[in-house]
């Protein structure tokens, strides 16, 4: 075959190859468009319906209508909202394909149309983008007269979209809500100050914590007073937050609730930062005790908790302007969470602020499971030790074992009051014995549980205060909205759901709040910090030794001459100053070398990310070109 014919043949082959590839691409696009087939390449399969959603959809027994309202026919719809509406529509279509009981209706609420009237009836409101134009992007779910709606689907909250949709389906199919009781010495439920004038509206006060707001979306939440002598019978799950100075009668009420099969979540704290101090009392700061405890109950449950000890973790320490605060722990990744337990299997980030430590193996008959723990590079300190560290607490951490911060206990519980209920706190001392005997007869005291139950204990009450896991943000319309920065509240919701008997939503709630730490950089920083601390400790030990010698000799005071320093002491002081100067210089070099090492690692990773894929593609291209040239030479 001539060279000319070979060239023509190769050209024709190329044309045919391109045409075949174009045909395949077109066919794939047409098939995927008609069958809603998508290839989810994200690590956590964020764009695929989760197992929890499929589990809930498989339980459906009644028809459900999902009405999706989105402005489509008007150009005023911002492009990013139009793009997001397509994502929402794709997800809703997956719901429809996943269950024969779900029917999806797509509506475009044009002005003065039945679709706009339906949106208003469903609680989906138009969002003003100017003085004359509203756009719609919302969804409503209805089943047998029960209805739930999201008025505006905010793109900034798209990571929670599947959870919100599945929760709406759950709520319309399960209208009867569990009852959650909340007992706290703090104004968790909000507060209203006393009115000086009953004719005037109340002023001041506080809003409920966001924890309560979140729980009320799915459950009937009621406050349980801190002076009750019996937990209401209709409470399914009791949440006890920062129990301070509870009477024995109230502790007994909690005890009997658990012993008789009630589920409880208990949050104690060695130092509750969210607790406000009475500013009108000048002595309040000195008299204030920020810790809480349920000593009798925790001890009976087989847990050891010291309300004076605060956990500190160098691995997960919060960093502020380069300085570590190990008493503030930002837990992220797989390390701190028990992935074998459903409560924490999907969590990716939670924050702790001056948390306590939970020790002990659990009482006989109870199974203790650690859910969240520190890294081995952790220790515990008193508040005085933390204050006295002057910001250098990370250099004093010497532990080598993880510390438990949250544990679950399950089984049959024993009463912390084996002799029966305590006498009423208001009973006179002389009549206490008689009152106690009467109470034992009338109360129906249960000393040993006959029903398996479970208790979740967390050694940090700040854990559920919104300052630990949220921040305020603004949407495109300038409205304030809540943005989650951690999943603290998710653990409480997970526990309530599991204790209430349905755990389908647990695996969905945590999807999207994913921490992706630079593990190589963090590892290098941890090694660098350890090296620095070791060097610092060696130098500090030498300085302390010289200082101790001076203290042992003592510096005398003369009323006329003032301080009298001997020549030997002057020499020692000079040595200390020289050693301090030498130490500062040496530590500066250590810091400089560590920063250089970290910067070099960051630079290499950056270049690897930038050049990695292009280099691989170029090499593949060269290989293909080489193979083609060899084939052409053979021909």
ZISUL-V573937 format. One record per helix or strand of 3 or more residues. SS is the DSSP state (H for helix, E for strand). FROM is the first residue (numbers start at 1). TO is the last residue. If there is no record, write none. Layout:
ss=SS from=FROM to=TO
ss=SS from=FROM to=TO
//
This chain:
ss=H from=3 to=35
ss=H from=51 to=58
ss=E from=64 to=70
ss=H from=79 to=98
ss=E from=102 to=107
ss=H from=114 to=122
ss=E from=137 to=143
ss=E from=146 to=150
ss=H from=155 to=173
ss=E from=179 to=184
ss=H from=210 to=216
ss=E from=220 to=223
ss=E from=237 to=241
ss=H from=248 to=259
ss=E from=263 to=267
ss=H from=284 to=287
ss=H from=295 to=300
ss=E from=310 to=313
ss=E from=317 to=320
ss=E from=323 to=332
ss=E from=349 to=353
ss=E from=366 to=373
ss=E from=378 to=381
ss=H from=383 to=388
ss=H from=393 to=396
ss=E from=404 to=411
ss=H from=429 to=443
ss=E from=453 to=458
ss=H from=462 to=464
ss=H from=466 to=468
ss=E from=470 to=474
ss=E from=480 to=484
ss=H from=488 to=500
ss=H from=506 to=509
ss=H from=519 to=553
ss=E from=556 to=558
ss=E from=562 to=564
ss=H from=567 to=634
//
